[in-house]
Structures are given as structure tokens and as C-alpha cells.
Amino acid sequence: AFYMRKIKDAGFDNVVVETKSITGEVTYRSDLAPYMSSYHGTVRPADYDMFGHVIRCCHEYGMRAFAGINVFSGGHNHMDRGIIFNEHPDWQTICYIKGEFKPVTEVKSTYDGMVNAADPKIQDYELAVLEEFVRKYPDCDGIILDRVRFESMVADYSDISRTGFEKWSGLTMENWPEDVLSWKDTTEWTRGKYFNQWCEWRSSLIHDFMVKMYSTLKPINPKLIIGDYAGAWYPLYYQVGVNWASSSYDPTAEYDWATENYHNTGYAENLDLLMTGLYYTEITEDERPEEPYYTVRGGAEMVKKVTCDAVPLVGSIYISMYDEDMSRLPDAIRQALESTGGVMVFDLTHIRHQNLWDALKAGLQTE
């Protein structure tokens, strides 16, 4: 209640609270997903309904309460914690890295212990978790999905993915996985002859999941705002199998990884909200003229270009990007707000530790 008041006083009107973490554990009582009863030595009582309390506080203070839900993530790889370490080790994604197949739990260079988004039974499970949550909290104003993706370009290369790709494409992988991706040496992967088709297939899986998710959840609660978080760096997002653009945007003229039908995997039309990560240290294009899209304002322009006004946007600022010069944070917040019509600031932990409430207020002030 204390922090909900602080957030309201700073000028925000929405709060996103994580209810399903990257470990696959949830902060509410579920019949499907394991309960996160403790973290770093802090115990959460079994009878404490954290998100229910957040909803009541937000509504009392005139704000909306959103649930943050990590979808295809099942473990914290640096803590060896999560469902891929306990309940479902067989669900973890298989990486092809430096010429070797490795389960993601053995790839400690990433903290994200992802599950395989290409596995139909995992998709069914994650959709069931979402449906259960929406039914459990009818007063929830919205959900923000995160990690609706693959781990990276080097995942997933399991037998399930190979079979699924061959069935979808009608192709036979004579050299697996080199027909899709291979390693030139131990530092750089290179494209195989079916690389572009592979990219389209992965994005089609995420597209189909998002369509099914939206059509399943919306009838349960028609007022529910269904949103997604994705980074603004569209030229690289194909590497995690995601096309958050509008289906009317054709990337083939600009990107050599896009097939003729890649645009059909765009899912912006199946969202009520897109939080786009403008996680850049430079704020305007004149600070980085050689790569203008990798700035707060330039990134927002790219997102607007590829989403074609299909979905409302909320520019998202990562506070730690400004640790070396926190005086720039208000300008970044203001720019994201002006460029997209909304702003999300990540996250409360950083705000609290550095006492940034005045900086937030300054950033939210508009002329």
C-alpha cells in the first residue's frame, strides 16, 4: 500500500506486478504452476494473496493493476532454480552452441532458463496457466506478457523442433542442424540454406500462440487489456523467433532474413497494448546519427513504422541504463512519453534503491 501511494503520487496511473517469474513459479495459488513461497530467504505466507492486495490498493488510489507474466521461461540459470530444474527438466530448450548440443541449464552465459516454445504440450501448459490466472482474478485490469519467444538464435534444436520444422516446411534436413545454422568457429554462427524458412517457422509458432491466447482470454474477461513486452530493436528480434510488427508491414525490402511470407507472422493486431523496450543510453538521433534507431526517440519511430498504428504503444525505459548519469533519466522518460503516448519505467527496485521519485515526477511533467 505504501508503494502504491508513492507510485500514484509520482504521476503514474498503472502498475505492473510480476505474478509469474522467469523461474516458472507464480506468486498466487495455482493448480498448475508451483508457488513461489520464498526468495532470497524471504518467506511469503501461504495465505497472503499479493496480487489481490495490489488490485485493491490500485483501485483505491485510482490506478489500474496489470499482471506481469513470463511465458516461455522456466528457470533462473544463475540460481539453478525453476521448473526446468525441478518439475520439468525435459521441457528445457536445447541449444546448438559452438557446434555442440546443450540443454540450456548447462549454458550459464544466459540467466534465462527458457523452455521450448516449439513444443505443443508446453504451449498448451502455458496457455492453461494464463487461462487459470484470468479466471482467478476477474478484477485484474490487464496482463503484460513477457518472454513469449525462444531463448536466442541458437535455440531450440531438439528433435521436437526438427520434426515440427520439417512437417511445416515440407523439407528434409539432410544435415542437421547445419542446413539451418552452423558454427564457423567457436565464436560465430552462420546461416544455413534453410535459415530464412527456419526464421519464418519460429515466428509463425509465436504468432499462432498469440492468436490462440487472445481468442481464449478475451471472452473470459472482455475488459481485460492484453499486452506484450518486446524490445524495440526490430532488426534483431527475428533471432528470438518473434515478429511483433503488424502483418501489413513487409520487412523483405529491408532485411535479408525475411521470407516473402514472413509478414504473415506479425501479431500486433492481436494485442491491446505493446510495451516497447527503448533501452538505450542515447535519447535522440543526433546523439547517435550513425544508428538513429538505437536511441529512445529513434527506436520509437521504428516501432511506429513497423506496427503501422495497429496497437497502442508504451515506450519503456530501463532505469539502470542511466546509472552513469541519472540526470538524463527525466529526459528519457519525457521522450518516451512524447514519442509513443505512454511510458513504462522499469522497475520499482531501482527507484527505491536510488530514491528516484523526484526524477520520475520531473520526467512525467509535460508542457
Number of C-alpha atoms within 10 A of each C-alpha: 13 7 12 18 14 12 21 16 13 19 15 18 14 19 23 19 20 18 21 27 20 26 25 27 23 22 22 22 17 14 9 13 20 18 17 20 16 11 8 5 7 8 10 15 10 12 8 12 13 14 19 15 11 22 21 16 19 21 15 13 15 11 20 21 24 25 25 21 27 23 25 28 31 30 28 23 23 14 11 17 18 23 25 25 20 12 12 12 16 14 19 24 30 26 23 22 21 16 18 11 16 17 22 26 25 13 16 14 10 15 16 21 31 33 31 27 29 25 17 14 12 16 20 13 14 22 20 16 19 20 16 16 22 21 13 14 15 13 17 24 21 25 25 21 22 20 20 22 26 25 25 15 19 19 25 28 24 21 10 13 19 18 13 17 20 14 11 12 13 9 11 13 15 8 10 13 18 17 16 19 22 20 17 12 10 10 9 11 17 12 15 17 11 16 19 18 21 23 22 25 21 25 28 22 20 25 23 14 21 21 15 13 20 17 12 15 19 15 10 13 17 9 13 19 16 22 25 22 21 21 18 28 19 18 13 13 18 22 20 21 27 26 29 30 26 24 21 17 15 19 19 14 8 9 11 9 19 19 18 14 14 22 22 19 24 25 26 26 19 21 18 19 21 25 24 25 25 31 23 20 23 20 25 20 17 12 13 15 12 9 12 19 23 24 25 28 24 24 29 27 16 17 26 20 13 21 23 15 14 20 19 17 24 23 31 28 27 19 21 16 15 17 13 9 10 15 11 17 24 18 19 29 30 21 23 28 23 16 20 20 13 18 26 21 18 15 14 18 10 15 17 11 8 11 12 17 17 12 18 21 16 16 22 21 12 8 3
